[in-house]
Amino acid sequence: MSASPVVERILSELQELEQIIARIKEGMQKLQQTNDLLYLDSVTLNLQSFYNGIERIFESIAQDIDGHLPQGGTWHRELVSQMTQEVPEVRPAVISEHVRNELDEYRSFRHIARHIYSTKLDRARIEPLAERVDAHFGEISRELQAFVSFLRASESETDNRS
């Protein structure tokens, strides 16, 4: 396993996610100023993108480091759960149970938002997710940065043994 492609993927996705967070904030600000529900559509799309970006990071770790990507109808839930588990002699847990619980809200929302008409979006459910996304991203980002540090240290150890 070479950690470099995974590290690059994590760092690249985190940069993209920062832009998504900015779009969510801007959309929420415009929604609150204008009450134009088209901004709610934008916020919803960006909340989905936020979760999808996190999931892409987890897929990369699962495939390239763990060598196992969950399958079946519950694979999205299982993938997040897999990231809370240490893989002995391979890697520590990527995220904490606390972050997992936060992500479950976004995963669940993403599923609902993908399967309903935009005219049926629930503003009362979307606004709290959007308002907390920045704080949640901060926690997720810190844990992923710690994981990147682990990968870099492991790669450095491997290079020193060669």
N, C-alpha and C positions, 0 to 999 in steps of 0.2 A: 504494500500500500504506500503510495506517495501522497503525503498530506498536502503538497503545494496546490494541486488543482482544487481540492476541497476548500483550502484556505482562501484561494482566489475567489471561488464561488461564494463563500460566506461573505467576504468583504465587499464584493460586487453587489450582492443582494442587499446588504445592509445600506449601501449608498443609495440604491434604488428605493428602498423602503423609507429613507429619510425624505426623499422627494414625494413619495406617496403620502407621508404624514403631513407634509406642507400643503398638499392638495386637499387633504381632508380638513385641515384647519381653515383653509381659505374657503372651501365649500360651506363649512359650518358658519363661518362669519357672514358670508353672503346670504345664506338661508335665514339666519337670524335678522339680518338687516332688511331683507326684501320679502321674506315669507314665500318666496317663489319655490315651489316644490321641485322644479327642475334641478335645483341645487341639492335637494335630497337624493335625487337619482345619482348625481355626481359623487356625493359622499358615500352612497351605497356601493357604487362601482369601486371606489378607492378603498373602502373597507374590505371588499372582496380581494382586491389586489394586495392589500396588506397581508391578509392571511395566506394568500397563494404564494407570496414571496417567502414567508416563513416556511411554508410547506416545501417549497423547492429546496431550501437549505437542508431541511430534514431528509428529503429524498436523496440528496447528494451524499449526506453522511451515511444514511442507511445502505445505499448501494456501494459507495466507494470505500467505506471504512468497515461497516458492519458486515457487508456482503449479503444483506438480507433486507429486501423491501417487502413489507406486508402485502398480502393479496386479499381479494374478496371484498364483500360489501361493506365491511367496517374498517377497511385499510387506513382511511384518514385518521380515525380515532386511534387505531393501533400504532400508527406511525408516531403520533405525538407521545403516546405512552412509551414506545421504544426509546424515545429521546430522554426519558426520565430514568432509564435503567443504565447502570454501569455494564459494560461488556468487559469481563475480567481479562486482563492482559492485553486489551485492545484500546479501550477508552473509558473515561469516567462518564457519568451522566452528563448529557449536554445541557439540559435544563432542569430546574427544580420542579417539585410538585406544585408549588405556588404559581410559577409561570405556566405550567401545564393547565392549571385551572383557569387562568386568565385566557389562555389560547382557546380553551374549549368554548368559551362564549363566542369568539370570532369564528371558529369552525362551524359551530351550530348556526350562527347568523349567516355565514356564507352559503351554507346548504339551503337555508330558507330563501335567501335573496335570489339564488340561482333558479329557484323553482316556482316563483310567483311573478305575476305581472307587476310592472313598476307602479301601476296605479293602486296597488294593494300594499305598498310599503308602509310600515308602521313607524312613523316618526318618533313615537315615544320609546321604541326599542333602539332605533338607530342613533339618536342623539347621545345617550349615555355612552354607547360604545365609541362614538367619535370623540366625545369629550375626554375619555380616558385613554385613548389609543396612544397618545404621546407618552404618558407615564408608563404604560405597559410596554411600549417599544423600548423605553429606557432600560427597563429591567431585562427584557429579552436580549437587547443589544449587549448589556454588560455580561450576561451569561454566555452569549455566543463569542464575545471577545475573549473571555476566559478560556473557552474551548479552543479558540484559535491559538492562544498562547500555549496551551497544552500540545496542540498539533505541531507547532513550530519547535517546541522543546523536544518532542519525540523525534521529529525529523533531524534535529541537530544532534541528538544522541546517536541516531542511526548513522549519520554522516561521520561522526567522530569514531565510531567502531569500524568503519570501512577502511 
